[in-house]
Amino acid sequence: MCSCGSPLLARYDLEEVRAGLTKEDVAARAPDLWRYHELLPVRAPENVVTLGEGMTPLLALPAYGRELGVDDLLMKDEGLIPTGTFKARGAAVGVSRAYEVGVRKIAMPTNGNAGSAWATYAARAGMEALIAMPIAAPEICRREVKVVGAELKLIDGLIGDAGAWVREELAKRDGYQDVSTLKEPYRIEGKKTMGLEIAEQLGWKLPDVILYPTGGGVGLIGIWKALAELASLGWVEGPMPRLVAVQATGCAPIVQAWEKGLPESEAWVDAQTVAFGITVPKALGDFLVLQAIAETDGCAVAVDDDEILAAQRRVAELEGSFICPEGAANFAAVRRLRESGWIKAGEQVVALNTGTGLKYPETVPL
C-alpha cells in the first residue's frame, strides 16, 4: 500500500512475457493457477504455497439460462476450490509472496471466507495468522480458522470494525504484516487468475458480459487487470467484456456511486444482507471498481435478499449446483438485466459463483 493510503497494483514486463511464452506453453502445464506464473509475483518455485487451487469449471447452465432468456449462460464455479471459495486464490498468491519476502506473521480483518483461506494457507506455509471477523460471520469460517491453529478475534460489528481492531492491535505487536484487502498488492494477483482462466477456457475468446458479486471488489478489479494484460500480450482481441458489479440492496455503496456518477462510494449506513461476504460498507478500492465498469461499458446493480435466495434455490433445482448467496446475487442480476434488455438475446454471459453453498446451510430452510 502506498504511503498516501492508495492501493498498489503489481506490474509485469509484458514484452518479456510475450517474447518467452505462448498460449501453447500454458496449455501444456499443470491445471492450476500457477500455470500463469509469468504473470504472478512469486519469483522462485520453492516459495509457492499451494493446495492445488485454480482451473475451476466453467459450466454451461442451459436450463436456468432458458428460464432467464439467456441461451449462452456460463458459471465459473469457485465452490470447488480449496477452502470452498475463490478467496483461496488470493490467499495462495498473497501468502506465497509474503513468505518469499520474509513475512512470517500475517493479520487481517475479514467477513469470513478470506480469513479462513488466509489462515489455511498460512498454516500450510508454517506462518502465524491473526484473524478478526464479525461475530455474525458464517460459523464454518470461524471453525476453519480455529482448526488450522490461527488466532481468532470475534468483533461485535462489521468488517470495518474488525479492520479498526486489527490496526489497533498491530500497534501493540511486532512482526505482523497487515494483509487487509488492497493493503498489499498480491491478493488481487491471485484473484485475477479467474479472468485468465475464463479466457483460456473459452479458447482465448472473451464473453460479452461478466458478473461479479462485489464487496471489496478485488476479484472484479483482478479480472479487469487480467484481461488488460492478455490484450497487451496479444492473446485476446476485440472489445472487453462488459463488467457488472453486483451488490445487495442492503449494502450497495458501489451501485449508489455508479447511479450518481461519483468517482468513489460513500460509506453505507446499517449494512446488512444474507450475502454476508459482500457486506462491505466502504471498499478501499471502490474507485477502481467504478473505473473498471466504466471503461468496459458495464454497470452496477443491486438485488434484494429475496431475489438472492430465490436464485440460489432455482439454480440448485434446475442445474444441481448449490451455490453461495453471493454467487446467487449474480444470477438474480442476470434475470434483472435480461428483463431490462441490458443483456441482449444471444450474448454470452459469465457469472461468477464465488463459493459453495455448503458454507451457508442457514440459507436453505429444512
N, C-alpha and C positions, 0 to 999 in steps of 0.2 A: 504494500500500500504506500502511495506517495505521502510525503510529509504534509502535503496540503489536505490530505484526507480523501483524495480521489483514488479509485481503483487503478491498478496497473494491469496491463494485458501483455502476455508474452508474445514476442515476435520471432520469426524464423527467417533464415536466408533461403527464401523460396527459389531463387535462381539456382542455388547449390542443390536443393532438393530435386528440382526439375531435371538437373543435369545428371543426377545419380540414381534416380528412382523412376520406375514405370508402374503403371497400373497392373501390369502382368506380374511384376515383382511382388506387389502387395497380395495379389490373389494366391500366390504360392505359399504364403505364410500361415502360421497357426491362426485359428479363428478366435482371436481375442482382440481387445482394443490396442494391444501393444504391437499389432501388425502395422500400425501407423507411427512407429517410434520416431521417424524423422520429423514428424510434426508434433512431437511431445517433448517436454522439457528434461526428462531424465536422460542423462548422458551415458551412464555406464550400466550395462545389463545386470550386473550384480546388485545394483541398488533397487531394482524393480521389486515391489511388494505386490504380489498378485494372489488372487483366489480364483483365477480363470474368468475374470469379468470381460464382458463385451460380446459382440456378434449375437445380440438378441434377435428373435424372429421379427420379420416384417410380414405380418399376416393379412391376407385379404379377408374382409368381413362382408361377404356377398349378401347374406340375409338381412343384416342390420342396414347395410348400405341401400338395399332395395327399399326398405321401410322409410329411409330418410330421403330417398330420391338421389342418392349419390352412388352411381354404378361402380366407381373405382375408389372404394374406401379401404384404406390400409391402416393397420395398427402396429406401431413399433412397440413391442411388448417387453418392457423393462421389469416385469414381475418375475422373470426367470433368471435375473442376475443375482450374484451373491448378496446377501442380506435382504433380498426381496424388493429392492428399489433401485432406481437409476443413481441414487446417491453413492453407490459403490464405485461408480466411475470416477467421480470427483475425489473420493477418498483414496482410491488406488493410486492415482497420479499425484494427488496432493501429499499423501504420506510418503510415497516413494521419493519425491523431490525433497521433501523436508528431511528425510533420512539422509539423502545424498549430500545435503549441505550441512549436516551435523546436528540437526534438531533431534532431541530425544524425549521431549515432553511437549505435548500439544494441549490446547484448551479451546473450547468453543461453546457458544450457545446454539440451540437447535430446537426445531419444532418436533423432533423425534428421530426421523429416519436418517438424517445426515449425521446426527450424533452417534447413533448405533453403528452406522457404517464406518465412521472415522475411528470409533473405539475398536471396532473389529480389526481394521487394517493396522491400527497402532499396535494391537496385540500381536498381530502377525509379524510386525517389524521389531517387536521387543521394546516398544516405546510406551511411555506413560500417557494417559489421557484423562483430562478433566472435562466433564460434560455437564452443562447446565441446560435444563429443559423445563418448560411449563409443567406443572403438576397435572394438567389436563391432557398432556401428550398421550398417545396410544400406549397402553400398558406393555405391549410386546417390545416397544422400543426401550422402555426402562429396563426390562428384563435382559434384553440384548446387551445393553451397556454393562449391566452388573455381571453377567455370566462371563464376559471376557476380561473382567478384572479392572475395569476403568472406574474412576471416581465419579459418582453421580450426585449432582445437586438439583433438587426439585425446587422450582420457583413458583410462587403464587402470583401469576401474572402471565404475560405474553412473551414472545421471543425477544422483544426489545428489553424487557425487564431482565431476562436471562443474560442478554448481552451486557447490560449495565453491571450485573453481578460479576460477570467474568472480568470485566475491566477493573473493577474494584479489587477483586481477589488477586489478580495477577500483579497488582501494585505491591502486594504483600509477599509474593512468591518469586523465587528466582528460577530461571532456566526454561520457562514455558514460552512457547510460540503461540500467539493468538491466530487461529486459523478460521476465524469467522468468515462468513460469506463476503468475498471480494476484498478481504483484508490481506489475502495472499493471492498471487496470480495463477495458481496452478490447479485449483479445483475446477475452474472453468475449462482448463485444457482437457481434463478427463471427460467432462460433460460434452465437450464439442465432438467427441467421437461418435455420439449419436448421429450428428449430421454427416460425418464421414461415412458411417455405415449405411445410412439411408441412401446416400448417393451410390455407393458401391452395390448395394443390394438391388437397386433399380437399374443396374448396368451403366452407371455413371450418367444417368439421366436424372433430371430434377422434377419433383412433383409440382403441381400448381399451387398447393396450399399445405402448410404445416401448422398444426395447432399444438400449443404447449401450455400446460397449466402453470400459471405464473404467480409465485410468491416473491422470492428474492430475484427470480428471473434469470439465474445463472445459466440454466440449460438453454433458454431461448437465445441469450447472448452468445453462448457457445456454439449453437447450431449456425447462427448468423456468421460468426467468425470462421467456422469450419468451411462453410460454403464459399465464403470470400477467398479463403486460402486455396480451395480446389479450383476456383475460377482463375486465380493467379497462376496456378500450375498448368492451366490449360486442360484440366481433366474433365471439366464440365463446361457447357456452353448454354447460351440462352438466358432468359430472364430468371432472376432468383425466385424461389417460391414466395408467395405472399405469407408472411409470418403473422400468426394470430396469438395474442396474449389473452389467455382465458383466466378469468377470476370469478369468485363467488360474490353475489350481491352483498353478502355480509362483510366483505373485506375487498373492496375494489378500487384502491388508490390509483393503479395504473389506468384502469378504464376511465375513471373520473378525469385524470390528467389528459388522456387522449381525447375525450369528448370536449374538454375545454381548450384544447390546443396548447397545453402547457408543456414546457421542456422537461419538467420533473414533477413528481407527485407531491401531494400534501398528505401528512400523516392521517390515517383513517382512525376515527374515534369509535370505540366499542366494537372492535373487530371480532367476529365470530362466524364460523361456518362448519358444517360437517366435514368439509375437506380441510382438515386441520393443517396439512402440510403447506397450504397456500395462505395461511393466516399470517400475513406479514404486513403490518400497517404502513411501514415506510421502508422501501428497499434501498440499499446503498447504491445499487446500480440501476435505479429506475430510469435515469436519463439515457442509459444505453439501451434498455428495453424499448423505450419510446423511439429512439433513433432507429433501432432495428426494424420496427414495424413501419415506421415512416419511409425508410429507404427501400423497403420491399413492397410498398403499396399494400401493406397489411392493415390490421385493425386490432382493437381490443374490445372484448365483450365479456359481460358478466352474466352468470346464470344463477338461479336461486337453488337452495338446498333440495327442494322437492324435485326439480328438474335433474339435479345431480344423482339423487338416489333412484329416480325412475330410469335414467340412462344406465346406471350401474346394473340394475336388475335386468333391463332389456337386453343389454349386451350378453349377459350370462345366459338368458333364456334362448336367445337366437344363435349365439356363437359358442356357448360353452366356456366362456372366459370370465372369471371372477376378477374384475379389475378394481383398482383402488378408487376412492371417491374423487381424488384429484384428476385421475385419468378419465373418470366418468364425466367430469365437468367439460372436458374436450368434446365428448360425444353429444352432450346437451348443447354445446355451442355449435357443433356441426348442424344439428337439427335447426337451430335458430337461424344460422347463416344461410342454409339452403332455402328455408322458407322465405327469407327476405330477398333471395336472389343474389346475395353477395357471392355465395358459392354457386357456380353455374353447372348445368347438366353436362356430363361428360368430363368434368375436371377430375384430376387425380388428387386425392386428399389423403394426407398422412396425419394421423392423430397419435400423440404420444400417450401410452399408458405408463405412467411413471412408477408403478409398483403393483404388487399382488394384493388383491382384496383380502387375502388371508390375514393380513396385518390389521384389518379393520372389521373384525367379526361383528361389532356392535352396529354396523350399518345395515345388517340384514336381520329382520325380525324372524323369530322361530315360529 
